[in-house]
């Protein structure tokens, strides 16, 4: 059976620069900038931002504005890194009854992402 090797997320955005700066604060680096796009990568995760100025803003999508859950090796360290970068936290770091330590963020346009670590049982 084939294995999924990487996650790539494609986000429609109205402001490529503002969103690229947001993800750069999360430790992503720009790896490609074809016309109308900015691709950012951190470890095995890529976020592909597409210039879609006429799309419905993510902030208007309610629960459908969630785009991904990033599984990390140490949620506390990543949380501290994000806090030190000045990115506002949408959901504070906490241990959840489903066995995850997680926190949530919201991009400048309202795309929401959860970042979590599996708690040892």
Biopython code that builds the backbone (N, CA, C, O; Angstrom):
import numpy as np
from Bio.PDB.StructureBuilder import StructureBuilder

atoms = [
    (1, "UNK", "N", (0.842, -1.179, 0.000)),
    (1, "UNK", "CA", (0.000, 0.000, 0.000)),
    (1, "UNK", "C", (0.890, 1.247, 0.000)),
    (1, "UNK", "O", (1.847, 1.300, 0.773)),
    (2, "UNK", "N", (0.612, 2.246, -0.836)),
    (2, "UNK", "CA", (1.403, 3.471, -0.862)),
    (2, "UNK", "C", (1.289, 4.241, 0.461)),
    (2, "UNK", "O", (0.265, 4.168, 1.141)),
    (3, "UNK", "N", (2.338, 4.972, 0.815)),
    (3, "UNK", "CA", (2.366, 5.771, 2.035)),
    (3, "UNK", "C", (2.306, 7.250, 1.685)),
    (3, "UNK", "O", (2.884, 7.680, 0.686)),
    (4, "UNK", "N", (1.609, 8.028, 2.504)),
    (4, "UNK", "CA", (1.618, 9.479, 2.357)),
    (4, "UNK", "C", (2.927, 9.972, 2.950)),
    (4, "UNK", "O", (3.226, 9.698, 4.113)),
    (5, "UNK", "N", (3.704, 10.691, 2.166)),
    (5, "UNK", "CA", (5.036, 11.106, 2.587)),
    (5, "UNK", "C", (5.101, 12.534, 3.123)),
    (5, "UNK", "O", (6.008, 12.871, 3.884)),
    (6, "UNK", "N", (4.150, 13.366, 2.731)),
    (6, "UNK", "CA", (4.218, 14.770, 3.078)),
    (6, "UNK", "C", (2.824, 15.367, 3.079)),
    (6, "UNK", "O", (1.909, 14.829, 2.456)),
    (7, "UNK", "N", (2.663, 16.484, 3.783)),
    (7, "UNK", "CA", (1.415, 17.248, 3.726)),
    (7, "UNK", "C", (1.671, 18.531, 2.959)),
    (7, "UNK", "O", (2.636, 19.247, 3.229)),
    (8, "UNK", "N", (0.805, 18.816, 2.003)),
    (8, "UNK", "CA", (0.813, 20.097, 1.306)),
    (8, "UNK", "C", (-0.579, 20.685, 1.477)),
    (8, "UNK", "O", (-1.578, 20.025, 1.193)),
    (9, "UNK", "N", (-0.640, 21.911, 1.935)),
    (9, "UNK", "CA", (-1.920, 22.602, 2.082)),
    (9, "UNK", "C", (-1.967, 23.727, 1.062)),
    (9, "UNK", "O", (-0.986, 24.445, 0.874)),
    (10, "UNK", "N", (-3.103, 23.877, 0.407)),
    (10, "UNK", "CA", (-3.294, 24.942, -0.569)),
    (10, "UNK", "C", (-4.336, 25.894, 0.009)),
    (10, "UNK", "O", (-5.465, 25.495, 0.296)),
    (11, "UNK", "N", (-3.943, 27.161, 0.176)),
    (11, "UNK", "CA", (-4.843, 28.156, 0.753)),
    (11, "UNK", "C", (-5.077, 29.295, -0.226)),
    (11, "UNK", "O", (-4.131, 29.863, -0.772)),
    (12, "UNK", "N", (-6.333, 29.621, -0.439)),
    (12, "UNK", "CA", (-6.695, 30.795, -1.236)),
    (12, "UNK", "C", (-6.602, 32.012, -0.325)),
    (12, "UNK", "O", (-7.231, 32.051, 0.733)),
    (13, "UNK", "N", (-5.809, 33.011, -0.740)),
    (13, "UNK", "CA", (-5.633, 34.210, 0.088)),
    (13, "UNK", "C", (-5.801, 35.467, -0.758)),
    (13, "UNK", "O", (-5.663, 35.439, -1.981)),
    (14, "UNK", "N", (-6.102, 36.563, -0.079)),
    (14, "UNK", "CA", (-6.239, 37.851, -0.740)),
    (14, "UNK", "C", (-4.934, 38.650, -0.702)),
    (14, "UNK", "O", (-4.717, 39.517, -1.548)),
    (15, "UNK", "N", (-4.071, 38.365, 0.267)),
    (15, "UNK", "CA", (-2.829, 39.108, 0.439)),
    (15, "UNK", "C", (-1.680, 38.114, 0.629)),
    (15, "UNK", "O", (-1.450, 37.617, 1.732)),
    (16, "UNK", "N", (-0.970, 37.835, -0.457)),
    (16, "UNK", "CA", (0.126, 36.859, -0.407)),
    (16, "UNK", "C", (1.200, 37.260, 0.601)),
    (16, "UNK", "O", (1.650, 36.427, 1.387)),
    (17, "UNK", "N", (1.610, 38.515, 0.586)),
    (17, "UNK", "CA", (2.712, 38.961, 1.462)),
    (17, "UNK", "C", (2.360, 38.818, 2.937)),
    (17, "UNK", "O", (3.148, 38.271, 3.708)),
    (18, "UNK", "N", (1.188, 39.302, 3.338)),
    (18, "UNK", "CA", (0.796, 39.244, 4.756)),
    (18, "UNK", "C", (0.735, 37.803, 5.236)),
    (18, "UNK", "O", (1.159, 37.500, 6.352)),
    (19, "UNK", "N", (0.212, 36.916, 4.404)),
    (19, "UNK", "CA", (0.101, 35.515, 4.806)),
    (19, "UNK", "C", (1.458, 34.824, 4.799)),
    (19, "UNK", "O", (1.722, 33.985, 5.660)),
    (20, "UNK", "N", (2.320, 35.159, 3.846)),
    (20, "UNK", "CA", (3.667, 34.591, 3.834)),
    (20, "UNK", "C", (4.435, 35.024, 5.083)),
    (20, "UNK", "O", (5.163, 34.226, 5.672)),
    (21, "UNK", "N", (4.276, 36.273, 5.484)),
    (21, "UNK", "CA", (4.931, 36.760, 6.702)),
    (21, "UNK", "C", (4.416, 36.026, 7.940)),
    (21, "UNK", "O", (5.193, 35.708, 8.841)),
    (22, "UNK", "N", (3.118, 35.758, 7.987)),
    (22, "UNK", "CA", (2.528, 35.015, 9.101)),
    (22, "UNK", "C", (3.166, 33.633, 9.215)),
    (22, "UNK", "O", (3.602, 33.238, 10.296)),
    (23, "UNK", "N", (3.223, 32.897, 8.107)),
    (23, "UNK", "CA", (3.782, 31.543, 8.162)),
    (23, "UNK", "C", (5.287, 31.561, 8.395)),
    (23, "UNK", "O", (5.832, 30.625, 8.980)),
    (24, "UNK", "N", (5.961, 32.607, 7.948)),
    (24, "UNK", "CA", (7.390, 32.742, 8.244)),
    (24, "UNK", "C", (7.610, 32.868, 9.749)),
    (24, "UNK", "O", (8.597, 32.351, 10.271)),
    (25, "UNK", "N", (6.709, 33.544, 10.448)),
    (25, "UNK", "CA", (6.805, 33.660, 11.905)),
    (25, "UNK", "C", (6.597, 32.316, 12.596)),
    (25, "UNK", "O", (6.988, 32.138, 13.749)),
    (26, "UNK", "N", (5.980, 31.373, 11.886)),
    (26, "UNK", "CA", (5.781, 30.020, 12.424)),
    (26, "UNK", "C", (6.948, 29.109, 12.064)),
    (26, "UNK", "O", (6.905, 27.907, 12.326)),
    (27, "UNK", "N", (7.985, 29.679, 11.465)),
    (27, "UNK", "CA", (9.169, 28.903, 11.134)),
    (27, "UNK", "C", (9.198, 28.346, 9.731)),
    (27, "UNK", "O", (10.106, 27.588, 9.389)),
    (28, "UNK", "N", (8.216, 28.707, 8.898)),
    (28, "UNK", "CA", (8.214, 28.274, 7.503)),
    (28, "UNK", "C", (9.106, 29.212, 6.704)),
    (28, "UNK", "O", (9.221, 30.396, 7.020)),
    (29, "UNK", "N", (9.737, 28.670, 5.662)),
    (29, "UNK", "CA", (10.566, 29.510, 4.796)),
    (29, "UNK", "C", (10.040, 29.422, 3.374)),
    (29, "UNK", "O", (9.532, 28.384, 2.949)),
    (30, "UNK", "N", (10.167, 30.516, 2.650)),
    (30, "UNK", "CA", (9.726, 30.560, 1.254)),
    (30, "UNK", "C", (10.661, 29.682, 0.434)),
    (30, "UNK", "O", (11.881, 29.845, 0.477)),
    (31, "UNK", "N", (10.072, 28.741, -0.320)),
    (31, "UNK", "CA", (10.869, 27.842, -1.159)),
    (31, "UNK", "C", (10.602, 28.036, -2.648)),
    (31, "UNK", "O", (11.375, 27.563, -3.482)),
    (32, "UNK", "N", (9.517, 28.727, -2.989)),
    (32, "UNK", "CA", (9.213, 28.958, -4.397)),
    (32, "UNK", "C", (8.187, 30.084, -4.484)),
    (32, "UNK", "O", (7.322, 30.219, -3.619)),
    (33, "UNK", "N", (8.294, 30.888, -5.538)),
    (33, "UNK", "CA", (7.342, 31.975, -5.764)),
    (33, "UNK", "C", (6.966, 32.057, -7.244)),
    (33, "UNK", "O", (7.321, 33.020, -7.923)),
    (34, "UNK", "N", (6.243, 31.039, -7.746)),
    (34, "UNK", "CA", (5.768, 31.163, -9.123)),
    (34, "UNK", "C", (4.719, 32.276, -9.185)),
    (34, "UNK", "O", (4.183, 32.664, -8.147)),
    (35, "UNK", "N", (4.413, 32.796, -10.370)),
    (35, "UNK", "CA", (3.438, 33.889, -10.465)),
    (35, "UNK", "C", (2.121, 33.546, -9.761)),
    (35, "UNK", "O", (1.507, 32.513, -10.028)),
    (36, "UNK", "N", (1.704, 34.436, -8.858)),
    (36, "UNK", "CA", (0.432, 34.257, -8.153)),
    (36, "UNK", "C", (0.481, 33.304, -6.973)),
    (36, "UNK", "O", (-0.560, 32.966, -6.410)),
    (37, "UNK", "N", (1.676, 32.863, -6.590)),
    (37, "UNK", "CA", (1.812, 31.872, -5.514)),
    (37, "UNK", "C", (2.999, 32.197, -4.623)),
    (37, "UNK", "O", (3.947, 32.864, -5.037)),
    (38, "UNK", "N", (2.925, 31.711, -3.390)),
    (38, "UNK", "CA", (4.088, 31.649, -2.504)),
    (38, "UNK", "C", (4.018, 30.284, -1.828)),
    (38, "UNK", "O", (3.019, 29.951, -1.191)),
    (39, "UNK", "N", (5.088, 29.492, -1.970)),
    (39, "UNK", "CA", (5.178, 28.182, -1.330)),
    (39, "UNK", "C", (6.137, 28.309, -0.152)),
    (39, "UNK", "O", (7.255, 28.803, -0.294)),
    (40, "UNK", "N", (5.675, 27.853, 1.017)),
    (40, "UNK", "CA", (6.495, 27.891, 2.224)),
    (40, "UNK", "C", (6.606, 26.489, 2.790)),
    (40, "UNK", "O", (5.665, 25.700, 2.705)),
    (41, "UNK", "N", (7.754, 26.182, 3.367)),
    (41, "UNK", "CA", (7.964, 24.836, 3.895)),
    (41, "UNK", "C", (8.653, 24.888, 5.256)),
    (41, "UNK", "O", (9.525, 25.720, 5.507)),
    (42, "UNK", "N", (8.237, 23.982, 6.111)),
    (42, "UNK", "CA", (8.928, 23.708, 7.369)),
    (42, "UNK", "C", (8.911, 22.200, 7.527)),
    (42, "UNK", "O", (7.846, 21.582, 7.513)),
    (43, "UNK", "N", (10.069, 21.614, 7.675)),
    (43, "UNK", "CA", (10.196, 20.165, 7.808)),
    (43, "UNK", "C", (9.460, 19.482, 6.656)),
    (43, "UNK", "O", (9.758, 19.767, 5.496)),
    (44, "UNK", "N", (8.512, 18.593, 6.938)),
    (44, "UNK", "CA", (7.799, 17.864, 5.878)),
    (44, "UNK", "C", (6.437, 18.455, 5.545)),
    (44, "UNK", "O", (5.587, 17.768, 4.978)),
    (45, "UNK", "N", (6.222, 19.699, 5.886)),
    (45, "UNK", "CA", (4.935, 20.351, 5.633)),
    (45, "UNK", "C", (5.130, 21.531, 4.696)),
    (45, "UNK", "O", (6.006, 22.366, 4.919)),
    (46, "UNK", "N", (4.324, 21.604, 3.656)),
    (46, "UNK", "CA", (4.361, 22.732, 2.739)),
    (46, "UNK", "C", (2.999, 23.413, 2.729)),
    (46, "UNK", "O", (1.957, 22.757, 2.734)),
    (47, "UNK", "N", (3.031, 24.734, 2.713)),
    (47, "UNK", "CA", (1.821, 25.531, 2.579)),
    (47, "UNK", "C", (1.960, 26.328, 1.298)),
    (47, "UNK", "O", (2.922, 27.072, 1.108)),
    (48, "UNK", "N", (0.979, 26.157, 0.418)),
    (48, "UNK", "CA", (0.991, 26.788, -0.898)),
    (48, "UNK", "C", (-0.092, 27.876, -0.890)),
    (48, "UNK", "O", (-1.285, 27.576, -0.913)),
    (49, "UNK", "N", (0.336, 29.125, -0.857)),
    (49, "UNK", "CA", (-0.587, 30.256, -0.828)),
    (49, "UNK", "C", (-0.867, 30.713, -2.243)),
    (49, "UNK", "O", (0.057, 31.033, -2.991)),
    (50, "UNK", "N", (-2.137, 30.745, -2.617)),
    (50, "UNK", "CA", (-2.530, 31.181, -3.954)),
    (50, "UNK", "C", (-3.250, 32.517, -3.906)),
    (50, "UNK", "O", (-4.117, 32.728, -3.058)),
    (51, "UNK", "N", (-2.898, 33.411, -4.802)),
    (51, "UNK", "CA", (-3.519, 34.731, -4.889)),
    (51, "UNK", "C", (-4.926, 34.573, -5.461)),
    (51, "UNK", "O", (-5.100, 34.382, -6.665)),
    (52, "UNK", "N", (-5.914, 34.653, -4.596)),
    (52, "UNK", "CA", (-7.320, 34.461, -4.981)),
    (52, "UNK", "C", (-8.149, 35.592, -4.387)),
    (52, "UNK", "O", (-8.943, 35.376, -3.471)),
    (53, "UNK", "N", (-7.965, 36.769, -4.901)),
    (53, "UNK", "CA", (-8.584, 37.963, -4.322)),
    (53, "UNK", "C", (-10.104, 37.980, -4.394)),
    (53, "UNK", "O", (-10.740, 38.735, -3.659)),
    (54, "UNK", "N", (-10.699, 37.170, -5.259)),
    (54, "UNK", "CA", (-12.158, 37.161, -5.370)),
    (54, "UNK", "C", (-12.801, 36.017, -4.590)),
    (54, "UNK", "O", (-14.023, 35.869, -4.613)),
    (55, "UNK", "N", (-12.000, 35.208, -3.901)),
    (55, "UNK", "CA", (-12.565, 34.085, -3.141)),
    (55, "UNK", "C", (-13.212, 34.584, -1.849)),
    (55, "UNK", "O", (-12.936, 35.694, -1.392)),
    (56, "UNK", "N", (-14.067, 33.757, -1.273)),
    (56, "UNK", "CA", (-14.693, 34.082, 0.005)),
    (56, "UNK", "C", (-13.605, 34.081, 1.069)),
    (56, "UNK", "O", (-12.854, 33.111, 1.164)),
    (57, "UNK", "N", (-13.495, 35.125, 1.864)),
    (57, "UNK", "CA", (-12.462, 35.148, 2.912)),
    (57, "UNK", "C", (-12.660, 34.014, 3.919)),
    (57, "UNK", "O", (-13.786, 33.690, 4.297)),
    (58, "UNK", "N", (-11.561, 33.427, 4.339)),
    (58, "UNK", "CA", (-11.633, 32.332, 5.315)),
    (58, "UNK", "C", (-12.345, 32.763, 6.579)),
    (58, "UNK", "O", (-13.019, 31.949, 7.211)),
    (59, "UNK", "N", (-12.214, 34.020, 6.963)),
    (59, "UNK", "CA", (-12.862, 34.515, 8.183)),
    (59, "UNK", "C", (-14.383, 34.438, 8.110)),
    (59, "UNK", "O", (-15.053, 34.516, 9.140)),
    (60, "UNK", "N", (-14.937, 34.287, 6.909)),
    (60, "UNK", "CA", (-16.389, 34.189, 6.734)),
    (60, "UNK", "C", (-16.869, 32.745, 6.630)),
    (60, "UNK", "O", (-18.059, 32.512, 6.418)),
    (61, "UNK", "N", (-15.976, 31.775, 6.772)),
    (61, "UNK", "CA", (-16.333, 30.373, 6.583)),
    (61, "UNK", "C", (-16.682, 29.638, 7.871)),
    (61, "UNK", "O", (-17.013, 28.453, 7.828)),
    (62, "UNK", "N", (-16.617, 30.309, 9.005)),
    (62, "UNK", "CA", (-16.954, 29.665, 10.273)),
    (62, "UNK", "C", (-16.090, 28.442, 10.527)),
    (62, "UNK", "O", (-14.869, 28.497, 10.381)),
    (63, "UNK", "N", (-16.725, 27.331, 10.908)),
    (63, "UNK", "CA", (-15.978, 26.108, 11.201)),
    (63, "UNK", "C", (-15.226, 25.566, 9.991)),
    (63, "UNK", "O", (-14.306, 24.762, 10.147)),
    (64, "UNK", "N", (-15.595, 25.985, 8.812)),
    (64, "UNK", "CA", (-14.927, 25.511, 7.599)),
    (64, "UNK", "C", (-13.618, 26.256, 7.333)),
    (64, "UNK", "O", (-12.950, 26.001, 6.331)),
    (65, "UNK", "N", (-13.251, 27.176, 8.230)),
    (65, "UNK", "CA", (-11.991, 27.891, 8.045)),
    (65, "UNK", "C", (-10.800, 27.091, 8.563)),
    (65, "UNK", "O", (-9.656, 27.497, 8.358)),
    (66, "UNK", "N", (-11.046, 25.938, 9.246)),
    (66, "UNK", "CA", (-9.928, 25.075, 9.642)),
    (66, "UNK", "C", (-9.314, 24.455, 8.403)),
    (66, "UNK", "O", (-10.032, 23.946, 7.542)),
    (67, "UNK", "N", (-7.980, 24.492, 8.304)),
    (67, "UNK", "CA", (-7.364, 23.884, 7.122)),
    (67, "UNK", "C", (-6.405, 22.772, 7.463)),
    (67, "UNK", "O", (-6.092, 21.962, 6.590)),
    (68, "UNK", "N", (-5.923, 22.690, 8.681)),
    (68, "UNK", "CA", (-4.973, 21.628, 8.963)),
    (68, "UNK", "C", (-4.694, 21.449, 10.435)),
    (68, "UNK", "O", (-4.965, 22.319, 11.263)),
    (69, "UNK", "N", (-4.142, 20.289, 10.730)),
    (69, "UNK", "CA", (-3.693, 19.953, 12.078)),
    (69, "UNK", "C", (-2.245, 19.512, 11.917)),
    (69, "UNK", "O", (-1.960, 18.491, 11.290)),
    (70, "UNK", "N", (-1.337, 20.290, 12.488)),
    (70, "UNK", "CA", (0.080, 19.976, 12.384)),
    (70, "UNK", "C", (0.508, 19.193, 13.617)),
    (70, "UNK", "O", (0.430, 19.696, 14.738)),
    (71, "UNK", "N", (0.951, 17.985, 13.411)),
    (71, "UNK", "CA", (1.444, 17.141, 14.491)),
    (71, "UNK", "C", (2.919, 17.439, 14.686)),
    (71, "UNK", "O", (3.710, 17.304, 13.752)),
    (72, "UNK", "N", (3.299, 17.845, 15.902)),
    (72, "UNK", "CA", (4.683, 18.238, 16.187)),
    (72, "UNK", "C", (5.273, 17.333, 17.267)),
    (72, "UNK", "O", (4.552, 16.641, 17.986)),
    (73, "UNK", "N", (6.596, 17.355, 17.363)),
    (73, "UNK", "CA", (7.282, 16.513, 18.349)),
    (73, "UNK", "C", (7.210, 17.093, 19.754)),
    (73, "UNK", "O", (7.273, 16.349, 20.733)),
    (74, "UNK", "N", (7.078, 18.429, 19.867)),
    (74, "UNK", "CA", (7.023, 19.057, 21.182)),
    (74, "UNK", "C", (6.146, 20.305, 21.092)),
    (74, "UNK", "O", (6.595, 21.362, 20.647)),
    (75, "UNK", "N", (4.897, 20.170, 21.518)),
    (75, "UNK", "CA", (3.939, 21.270, 21.408)),
    (75, "UNK", "C", (4.332, 22.451, 22.288)),
    (75, "UNK", "O", (4.140, 23.601, 21.894)),
    (76, "UNK", "N", (4.878, 22.187, 23.469)),
    (76, "UNK", "CA", (5.265, 23.283, 24.364)),
    (76, "UNK", "C", (6.362, 24.141, 23.733)),
    (76, "UNK", "O", (6.281, 25.369, 23.767)),
    (77, "UNK", "N", (7.383, 23.508, 23.160)),
    (77, "UNK", "CA", (8.461, 24.263, 22.522)),
    (77, "UNK", "C", (7.949, 25.068, 21.327)),
    (77, "UNK", "O", (8.344, 26.218, 21.135)),
    (78, "UNK", "N", (7.071, 24.464, 20.528)),
    (78, "UNK", "CA", (6.552, 25.189, 19.367)),
    (78, "UNK", "C", (5.658, 26.336, 19.823)),
    (78, "UNK", "O", (5.695, 27.422, 19.245)),
    (79, "UNK", "N", (4.857, 26.098, 20.856)),
    (79, "UNK", "CA", (4.000, 27.141, 21.425)),
    (79, "UNK", "C", (4.858, 28.322, 21.885)),
    (79, "UNK", "O", (4.549, 29.474, 21.582)),
    (80, "UNK", "N", (5.931, 28.030, 22.614)),
    (80, "UNK", "CA", (6.832, 29.087, 23.080)),
    (80, "UNK", "C", (7.435, 29.849, 21.906)),
    (80, "UNK", "O", (7.534, 31.075, 21.940)),
    (81, "UNK", "N", (7.838, 29.118, 20.867)),
    (81, "UNK", "CA", (8.409, 29.729, 19.658)),
    (81, "UNK", "C", (7.403, 30.676, 19.013)),
    (81, "UNK", "O", (7.743, 31.797, 18.637)),
    (82, "UNK", "N", (6.166, 30.215, 18.891)),
    (82, "UNK", "CA", (5.117, 31.026, 18.268)),
    (82, "UNK", "C", (4.816, 32.252, 19.131)),
    (82, "UNK", "O", (4.682, 33.357, 18.606)),
    (83, "UNK", "N", (4.708, 32.068, 20.439)),
    (83, "UNK", "CA", (4.451, 33.205, 21.333)),
    (83, "UNK", "C", (5.560, 34.243, 21.223)),
    (83, "UNK", "O", (5.286, 35.443, 21.201)),
    (84, "UNK", "N", (6.796, 33.796, 21.154)),
    (84, "UNK", "CA", (7.930, 34.716, 21.042)),
    (84, "UNK", "C", (7.969, 35.443, 19.703)),
    (84, "UNK", "O", (8.592, 36.499, 19.588)),
    (85, "UNK", "N", (7.304, 34.884, 18.685)),
    (85, "UNK", "CA", (7.288, 35.514, 17.362)),
    (85, "UNK", "C", (6.264, 36.644, 17.279)),
    (85, "UNK", "O", (6.279, 37.432, 16.333)),
    (86, "UNK", "N", (5.373, 36.721, 18.269)),
    (86, "UNK", "CA", (4.343, 37.751, 18.258)),
    (86, "UNK", "C", (3.053, 37.355, 17.574)),
    (86, "UNK", "O", (2.143, 38.176, 17.466)),
    (87, "UNK", "N", (2.946, 36.119, 17.106)),
    (87, "UNK", "CA", (1.710, 35.650, 16.477)),
    (87, "UNK", "C", (0.644, 35.469, 17.559)),
    (87, "UNK", "O", (0.898, 34.805, 18.564)),
    (88, "UNK", "N", (-0.546, 36.049, 17.370)),
    (88, "UNK", "CA", (-1.605, 35.863, 18.363)),
    (88, "UNK", "C", (-2.059, 34.400, 18.428)),
    (88, "UNK", "O", (-2.196, 33.731, 17.404)),
    (89, "UNK", "N", (-2.282, 33.931, 19.630)),
    (89, "UNK", "CA", (-2.765, 32.565, 19.856)),
    (89, "UNK", "C", (-4.294, 32.593, 19.864)),
    (89, "UNK", "O", (-4.900, 33.413, 20.554)),
    (90, "UNK", "N", (-4.902, 31.709, 19.105)),
    (90, "UNK", "CA", (-6.366, 31.640, 19.051)),
    (90, "UNK", "C", (-6.913, 30.708, 20.142)),
    (90, "UNK", "O", (-7.921, 31.019, 20.777)),
    (91, "UNK", "N", (-6.254, 29.578, 20.354)),
    (91, "UNK", "CA", (-6.585, 28.636, 21.434)),
    (91, "UNK", "C", (-5.296, 28.380, 22.190)),
    (91, "UNK", "O", (-4.304, 27.954, 21.599)),
    (92, "UNK", "N", (-5.299, 28.633, 23.488)),
    (92, "UNK", "CA", (-4.106, 28.439, 24.311)),
    (92, "UNK", "C", (-3.720, 26.960, 24.377)),
    (92, "UNK", "O", (-4.554, 26.072, 24.198)),
    (93, "UNK", "N", (-2.448, 26.726, 24.634)),
    (93, "UNK", "CA", (-1.934, 25.368, 24.775)),
    (93, "UNK", "C", (-2.629, 24.672, 25.934)),
    (93, "UNK", "O", (-2.781, 25.240, 27.016)),
    (94, "UNK", "N", (-3.046, 23.446, 25.696)),
    (94, "UNK", "CA", (-3.692, 22.673, 26.752)),
    (94, "UNK", "C", (-3.748, 21.201, 26.420)),
    (94, "UNK", "O", (-3.690, 20.807, 25.255)),
    (95, "UNK", "N", (-3.860, 20.397, 27.454)),
    (95, "UNK", "CA", (-4.018, 18.952, 27.288)),
    (95, "UNK", "C", (-5.497, 18.644, 27.106)),
    (95, "UNK", "O", (-6.339, 19.106, 27.877)),
    (96, "UNK", "N", (-5.802, 17.866, 26.086)),
    (96, "UNK", "CA", (-7.188, 17.572, 25.737)),
    (96, "UNK", "C", (-7.545, 16.136, 26.103)),
    (96, "UNK", "O", (-6.667, 15.275, 26.161)),
    (97, "UNK", "N", (-8.832, 15.871, 26.349)),
    (97, "UNK", "CA", (-9.238, 14.518, 26.730)),
    (97, "UNK", "C", (-9.061, 13.486, 25.627)),
    (97, "UNK", "O", (-9.156, 12.286, 25.886)),
    (98, "UNK", "N", (-8.805, 13.931, 24.406)),
    (98, "UNK", "CA", (-8.579, 12.993, 23.292)),
    (98, "UNK", "C", (-7.104, 12.646, 23.133)),
    (98, "UNK", "O", (-6.696, 12.102, 22.107)),
    (99, "UNK", "N", (-6.296, 12.967, 24.163)),
    (99, "UNK", "CA", (-4.908, 12.519, 24.180)),
    (99, "UNK", "C", (-3.920, 13.399, 23.447)),
    (99, "UNK", "O", (-2.853, 12.939, 23.040)),
    (100, "UNK", "N", (-4.271, 14.675, 23.275)),
    (100, "UNK", "CA", (-3.386, 15.608, 22.575)),
    (100, "UNK", "C", (-3.093, 16.813, 23.457)),
    (100, "UNK", "O", (-3.946, 17.250, 24.230)),
    (101, "UNK", "N", (-1.893, 17.342, 23.337)),
    (101, "UNK", "CA", (-1.537, 18.665, 23.867)),
    (101, "UNK", "C", (-1.526, 19.558, 22.641)),
    (101, "UNK", "O", (-0.746, 19.329, 21.717)),
    (102, "UNK", "N", (-2.389, 20.585, 22.619)),
    (102, "UNK", "CA", (-2.555, 21.345, 21.389)),
    (102, "UNK", "C", (-2.854, 22.817, 21.644)),
    (102, "UNK", "O", (-3.245, 23.220, 22.739)),
    (103, "UNK", "N", (-2.652, 23.608, 20.582)),
    (103, "UNK", "CA", (-3.029, 25.017, 20.576)),
    (103, "UNK", "C", (-3.455, 25.395, 19.166)),
    (103, "UNK", "O", (-3.179, 24.675, 18.206)),
    (104, "UNK", "N", (-4.136, 26.540, 19.051)),
    (104, "UNK", "CA", (-4.650, 26.943, 17.749)),
    (104, "UNK", "C", (-4.253, 28.355, 17.369)),
    (104, "UNK", "O", (-4.057, 29.222, 18.221)),
    (105, "UNK", "N", (-4.140, 28.563, 16.066)),
    (105, "UNK", "CA", (-3.776, 29.853, 15.493)),
    (105, "UNK", "C", (-4.777, 30.229, 14.416)),
    (105, "UNK", "O", (-5.533, 29.395, 13.917)),
    (106, "UNK", "N", (-4.761, 31.512, 14.074)),
    (106, "UNK", "CA", (-5.599, 32.014, 12.983)),
    (106, "UNK", "C", (-4.731, 32.917, 12.113)),
    (106, "UNK", "O", (-4.081, 33.834, 12.615)),
    (107, "UNK", "N", (-4.721, 32.654, 10.808)),
    (107, "UNK", "CA", (-3.922, 33.468, 9.879)),
    (107, "UNK", "C", (-4.524, 34.871, 9.767)),
    (107, "UNK", "O", (-5.621, 35.111, 10.271)),
    (108, "UNK", "N", (-3.828, 35.789, 9.119)),
    (108, "UNK", "CA", (-4.368, 37.147, 8.957)),
    (108, "UNK", "C", (-5.741, 37.178, 8.276)),
    (108, "UNK", "O", (-6.517, 38.108, 8.493)),
    (109, "UNK", "N", (-6.038, 36.176, 7.464)),
    (109, "UNK", "CA", (-7.325, 36.145, 6.762)),
    (109, "UNK", "C", (-8.336, 35.209, 7.405)),
    (109, "UNK", "O", (-9.453, 35.063, 6.908)),
    (110, "UNK", "N", (-7.949, 34.571, 8.515)),
    (110, "UNK", "CA", (-8.903, 33.746, 9.244)),
    (110, "UNK", "C", (-8.787, 32.249, 9.038)),
    (110, "UNK", "O", (-9.613, 31.502, 9.564)),
    (111, "UNK", "N", (-7.787, 31.774, 8.288)),
    (111, "UNK", "CA", (-7.560, 30.334, 8.199)),
    (111, "UNK", "C", (-7.108, 29.850, 9.570)),
    (111, "UNK", "O", (-6.205, 30.437, 10.166)),
    (112, "UNK", "N", (-7.718, 28.800, 10.070)),
    (112, "UNK", "CA", (-7.364, 28.291, 11.391)),
    (112, "UNK", "C", (-6.588, 26.987, 11.267)),
    (112, "UNK", "O", (-6.879, 26.144, 10.418)),
    (113, "UNK", "N", (-5.595, 26.847, 12.137)),
    (113, "UNK", "CA", (-4.764, 25.646, 12.168)),
    (113, "UNK", "C", (-4.570, 25.256, 13.626)),
    (113, "UNK", "O", (-4.384, 26.107, 14.496)),
    (114, "UNK", "N", (-4.616, 23.972, 13.868)),
    (114, "UNK", "CA", (-4.331, 23.434, 15.189)),
    (114, "UNK", "C", (-2.938, 22.790, 15.123)),
    (114, "UNK", "O", (-2.547, 22.210, 14.110)),
    (115, "UNK", "N", (-2.215, 22.913, 16.224)),
    (115, "UNK", "CA", (-0.880, 22.338, 16.325)),
    (115, "UNK", "C", (-0.867, 21.488, 17.586)),
    (115, "UNK", "O", (-1.191, 21.976, 18.669)),
    (116, "UNK", "N", (-0.492, 20.214, 17.451)),
    (116, "UNK", "CA", (-0.579, 19.336, 18.610)),
    (116, "UNK", "C", (0.481, 18.261, 18.655)),
    (116, "UNK", "O", (1.184, 17.975, 17.686)),
    (117, "UNK", "N", (0.554, 17.681, 19.844)),
    (117, "UNK", "CA", (1.489, 16.596, 20.150)),
    (117, "UNK", "C", (0.690, 15.489, 20.823)),
    (117, "UNK", "O", (-0.176, 15.755, 21.657)),
    (118, "UNK", "N", (0.986, 14.246, 20.458)),
    (118, "UNK", "CA", (0.343, 13.111, 21.112)),
    (118, "UNK", "C", (0.888, 12.997, 22.520)),
    (118, "UNK", "O", (2.102, 12.980, 22.723)),
    (119, "UNK", "N", (-0.016, 12.918, 23.506)),
    (119, "UNK", "CA", (0.394, 12.724, 24.892)),
    (119, "UNK", "C", (0.687, 11.250, 25.124)),
    (119, "UNK", "O", (-0.030, 10.375, 24.638)),
    (120, "UNK", "N", (1.731, 10.995, 25.860)),
    (120, "UNK", "CA", (2.072, 9.600, 26.176)),
    (120, "UNK", "C", (0.997, 9.028, 27.094)),
    (120, "UNK", "O", (0.547, 9.692, 28.028)),
    (121, "UNK", "N", (0.606, 7.835, 26.829)),
    (121, "UNK", "CA", (-0.467, 7.173, 27.605)),
    (121, "UNK", "C", (0.098, 6.487, 28.815)),
    (121, "UNK", "O", (-0.647, 5.880, 29.585)),
]
sb = StructureBuilder()
sb.init_structure("model")
sb.init_model(0)
sb.init_chain("A")
sb.init_seg("    ")
for serial, (resi, resn, name, xyz) in enumerate(atoms, 1):
    if name == "N":
        sb.init_residue(resn, " ", resi, " ")
    sb.init_atom(name, np.array(xyz, "f"), 0.0, 1.0, " ", f" {name:<3s}", serial, name[0])
structure = sb.get_structure()
